Amino acid sequence: MANPLDDQVALVTGAGGGLGRAQALRLAQDGAHVVVHDRDADTAKACVAAILDAGGQAENAIGDVTDFAGLRATIQDVERRLGHIDILVNNAGVGGGQPFEEITEAMFDEIFRINAKAPFFAAQAVIPGMKRRGHGRIINISSLVALRGKANNPHYAVSKAALIGFTRCWALEYAPHKICVNTVVPSFIATPMATSAFGADYIAERGAANPMGRLATPEDVAKLVAFKAGPDADFIAGQTLSANGGEYINAMCLGAHRQQVLRQLRPIARTRR
C-alpha cells in the first residue's frame, strides 16, 4: 500500500531535536523525503540517521533560519536537486520569558527575527515552486501562548501570534493555486528540557491538570502536522488546530484552580516518597 506522502519532499526547519525531530520522523514514516534543516549539525545528522535506519528518506541541510539568503539558497538547491518542495514546516523557534518592563529592543528583535521573519521568508522562497506545480502545504508551528497570552512573555506570544496571521493571509492568497496553509499549535510539551527548566513538581501539576491527564508529547504534535501535510487535508486552509488535550479550554491548568491542583498532588507525592 502506498504511503500518503510518497514522492513528496518536506523541509522542516529546526528539525534536529524536540518537536522538529518528531515531525521529521513522522513525515518520513508517511513516505516523504525529508530535508532536516537545523543549525546544529550533530542533531541534524542524528535525525537523518534515525530516519534512514527506519527505512525512510532524508538528508540534512545545516543552516540558521535567520540567514535568510542562506535559507533561500538551500531551498533553491533542494528544488534543483530533488525537483520540488511539497511541504514546508516552519518549526524553528525560540522562547522568551522576561517581564514586559525588562524586554530590550535587542530581545524583541531577536525573537521576532527567529519566530516570525524566518517563517515569512522561508514561505516566500517555496511559494513560487508550489504555484508552478499547483500543489503545496505550508504548516506554521505556533504556540498555545499565542492564543491565550501569558504574563512575562509578551514578545514571544505576539511573535507566535504573527504565524497565525500569516497563515490566514497566505491561505487566502494561495488557495487558488491549491496551496494549503495552516497552523499547528502545540501546548506545553513534556520534554527533558521542560523538566530541567520548570521542575518535576510543575510538570506533574500541568499533566494532572490537563483534561486528558497528561501533557502533550512531540509525537502528538507530529501526528497533526502529518495530517495537515497529507491528502486528507486538501480542503483545509487557513485553520489553526491544537494538540493540547483540552488544556486551552480548561482554566484549571494555570488559573484560579492552581492551589486545588497542588493540594491534589501532595498526597500523591507523599505516597511516592
Protein Blocks (a to p, Z undefined) as FASTA:
>chain_A
ZZfkgoiacddehklgmjllmmmmmmmmnopacddddfblklmmmmmmmmmmnopacddd
dddfklmmlmmmmmmmmmmmnopafbdcdfbccdehiafklpcfklmmmmmmmmmmmmmm
mmmmmmmmmmmnopacddddddfklmnopehilmmmmmmmmmmmmmmmmmmmmmmnopac
ddddddddddfklmmmnopklmmmmmmmpmnlpacdfklmmmmmmmmmmmklmmgghiac
ddehhmmmmmklmmmmlmmmmmmmmmmmmmmZZ
